[in-house]
Amino acid sequence: MAGSSAAAVRRCAKATDVCQAGRYDRIGSEVELAAVGRCRRIGFTEGTPERCRKTSPRMPRRPVWIARSIYAVRHAATHLVEACYIVIAGFVGMRVSEILSMEVGAIEFRAIGETGVKQAYVVARLFKTVDQHGGRLERWIAPEPVVTAVKLLEQLSAPFREVSGRRELFLVKNTQYGEIVPVTQMHIGWRINDFARHVGVPLHEGKPWPSALTSSANLRSLHRA
């Protein structure tokens, strides 16, 4: 699944500016429809809105089309966050708490010895076996798919960070109080299972994958499935 998630990150890269800025009027372009990946499922043919109207007599009026498109983009953006999470967990092997602690600017490049070659690292907080309150900053080697995933998370979380003043990359709006809060381990577990259903991951022994799915070991098992 990590492989398919890395592909999802690449496919949706060009749609992140639409999700971030709320420019839903641009969603009709071929690139953005392809990035959302849901146009056919909601009754649209490929191409621009004008082409859709010409080729499909069932094409709804533009206001309805925009409303459905907004939902599709928001849904795709949510799953893109989950795809980024899976890429990071699968390629780096970080714990759930470590991934969720990442903040803007989490990617650092450091020179390897005197070679002049720079290696990318993802910076987050290590909590296990650490007595320090709030954990301590730690670095993990970050391959290229992880660098891309973190950059996308920075773009997707930008509106939440701007409103709340927070720096975390995994943020969500609390539906009860309307506050922007960090994503919890329980919440990301539910979202990863929802993502697994969305992309058609086979059941595990006839049942949904366990709630511990968010661990890097289980995500590697899910990838092999």
N, C-alpha and C positions, 0 to 999 in steps of 0.2 A: 504493500500500500504506500510505503514511503516513495517508491518510484513513481507511482501514479500521482502522488501529491506534488512531487517536484515538477512533473509535467503540468499540473494544474497551476502551480505558481507561475510558470513561464507563460502559459496560455492567457492568464488573467492579468499579466503585468500591465498591458495597455489599457485595461479598464479601471485601474485603481484611481486614476485622476477623476474619472466620472463619479465613482463611488464617493470619493473624498469631497469633491466640490459640489455634489448634488446636481451636476449638469445632465439631468435625465433627458433633456431634449435632444442630446447627441447620441442617445442609445441606439438610434436607428441605423447607424453606420454598420457596415459589414464587419468591421473589426470588433466593435463592441458587442454586436449580437453573437458573434462567434465566441467572444470571451465569456459572455454570460452563459452560453451553452444550453439555453432553455427555449430558444425561439420556436423550435418545432413543437416542443411539448405544450406550449401555450397557444399553438395554432397559427404561428407565423412562418412564412417562407423566408429563405435567406435573402439578404440584400437590404436596400434602404426602405424606409416606410413607403415611399412612392412606388417602388417596384412591388412591394408586398400588396399594395392596394390594387395594382394592375393585374397581378397574377392570381390573387385570391379574392373571390367575391365575398368571402366571409370576413375579410379584414375589417375590424371595427373602426369607428371614427377615432381620430387622433387622441382626444381626451381619454377615451377608454384604453387605447393602446398605450399611452403614456403611463396611466395608472398601473396597468399590468406590468409594464416594463420597470417601473420604480420598484415594485415588489420583487421582480426577478433579479434586479441589480442588488438590492439589499440582501436578498437570500444568497446570491452568489458571493457577495462580499463577506457575509458571515461564514460561509463554507471556506472562503479563501483564507480567513484567519485560522481555521482549524487545519487546513492543508499546510499552512506555514508551521503550525505547531508540530504536526507529524513529521515534516521534513527535519526540523531541528532535533526532535527527540530521536528520530531514526538514524540520522547521520552523526550526531554528536553524542547521544546517550546520556543527556542531562536528566536529572530528576525533575518531577513535575514542579516542585517548589522553586527550583532553580530557573526553569524556563519562564515561569510566571513572574519571576522577579526582574526580568530584563527590562531595561529602560531605554529611552531614546539615546542613540549614540553607543549602542551595545557592541558594535563591530569596531575592533581596533586592528591596525596593521603594525607589525613589529618586524624589524630586520632580523634575519637569521644569521647570527654571527657576523662575519666580515664579508659575507657574500654579496650583500646589497639586495638580496632577494627578500621581499616582504611577505610574511605569513599573516593571514587573517585569523583573528581570535574573536570569540563571542564572550562578552563580559556579563556576568550575572553574580548572584549571591549564593554562596554555599552555606547551608544551614546544618546539615548532618555532621555530627562530631565536632561542631563548633560551639564553644561556650559564649562567644560574643553575641550580645543582643542584636537581632536584626541580621545575623550572619556576617560573613566577610566576603569581599569581592574576590572572585576567582575567574580565571580565563580558561577557555576550552578552544582547541583548534577548530576552525570553522571552514569546511570546504565550500566551494562556490555556491552550491544550491542553498546552503544555510545563509550565506551572505545575502543572496537574493531574497530569501524568505524574511530576513530581519529588515531589509530595506522596505519590503512591502508592508510589513507590520507597522513600520514607522509612518508610512503614508496612510494606512487604514485607521490607525489610532490617532492621527493628527487632530481631527475634529473634537474627539473626546478630550484630548490633552489640552487643547486650546480653551475649551469651556471650563474644565475642572482645575487646570493648573497642575495636574499630575504629570508624571514622567513615565509611568509604566506603559508597556506596549500592549498588554492584555487588559483592556478596560471594557466595561459594559454599563449600560444605563439601568439602574435599579428601577424595576417597574412599579414598586410600591411607593417609593419616595421621590423618584425622578432624579436621583443623584448618580453621578459617574463614579463607579467603584471598581477596584481591581477584580479580575476574574478569579474565582476560588477554585480549588482543586475539584470540588464536587461539581461545579458548573462546567469546567472544561471536560470532565469525564462524561457528563451528559451530552455535551456538544460533539465530542469525538464519536460517540455511539450514533448520534444523529447523522453525522457525516458518513459513517460507515454504511448506514442504511441508504443514504442518498446516493452513494456511488456503487451500491450493490455488492458490498463485501459479504461473502458467504457466512452463514450462521456458524457458531462454534458448538459442535455437538448438538445441533438442532436448536440452540438457544442463542440470544444476542450475546455478544462478547461481554465478559464481566466488567464491573465498574472500575476495576483496576487497569482498564485498557490504556489509561494514560501513561503508564510506566513505559520506559524505553524498551524493556525486554518484551513486553506484550505487544508493543507496536511493531517490533521486528517480527514477532510471530504472525501478526496480522498481515504484514507485508508478504510473508511467505505464503499466506493463504490466498 
